[in-house]
Amino acid sequence: MSEAVHEFTLAPLDWQPYVKPVKLDEATPEQLEALKVTPSNTKVSNYVLVLANEAEMLAERTPLFNDIMYSEGGLSRGGREIGALAASFVNRCIYCASVHANRYIQLEKRPEVVDEIYRRGPDADLPDFEQALFNFGVDLTAHPDNVGVYQFYHLREIGLDDLEILDLIHSIAIFGWANRLMHTLGEPHLKE
């Protein structure tokens, strides 16, 4: 087994659970039902297989996740990825940060944005649009009780409407939750 990764990276990572994942060939009908709505139609991740231990929760979580991150309209996919990256960065979830940084780069073709975030963290100096999204994600994750008119003003100034702001809030919030689960249920490792 490779060593755990403790620094932010764009390298491909695996997530090794501390909790025994459900084995597909031993899954209950309820677990199989919950697993059929995973975000991709490819491999089911160890994380999702761990969550399948609570099939009812997974059956509710996955459609919500899919809607937040993949629905049409509202905030762009790249914008949602910046929100997820901001939450993951504040929460030091190395695995989620890697996934969402790479998705952002794939979608937006702007690796310099992620490089700046990884280099300077909350002090990153980004283009106005990305700066507003990232700052809001950092603020909402680190100090949710201090988010108010000031932060919403900046989101409006870059042109976001109510639906786009709601999409950003949702992408940040679901990763605040996911990051905490990933920390307690396993750890990231470099892919071998």
C-alpha positions, 0 to 999 in steps of 0.5 A: 500500500502507498503512503497517505498523502497530506499535501494538496496535489493534482496527482491521481489519488485513491481513497483507502477506507478505514471502514469495510466497504460493501462488496457488490457481490454481497450487497443487499437489494437495498444497497444495490438499489442505492448504488445504482444512482451513483454519479458515474456509470463506471467504477463505484468508488470505495467512498460510495461503497462505504456509504452503502453500509447505510443504504437509506442515506446513500439513496437520499444523498446521491440524487441530491449530489447529482443535482447539485453538481451536474444539473443543467442551468444555474452556475456553470460546472466550473463554478460549482467545482471552484465551490467544492474546491474552496470547501475542500481546501479549507477542510484540508480534504486532500482527496476531494481537492484533487478531484475538484481541482482536476475537474475544474482544469478539465472543464475550464482549461485554466490550470493557473487558477488551481496553481494559484489556489494551491500555492497561496490558499486563501490569499490566492490572487485570482481573476475576478470571477474565480476570486469571488467564487473562491472567497465565498467558498472559503468564507462560507466554510471557515466562517459561515456565521460571518457570511452576509451582505458583503459576500453576496454583493461581490457575487452580484457584482460578477453577475451571478443571479439567485439560482447561480448563488444557490448552486454555489452555496449547495456545492460548498455545503455538500462538500463541507459534509463530504469532506468531514465524512472522508476524513473520518472514514478513510485517507487519500493515497497516491495511486499505485 
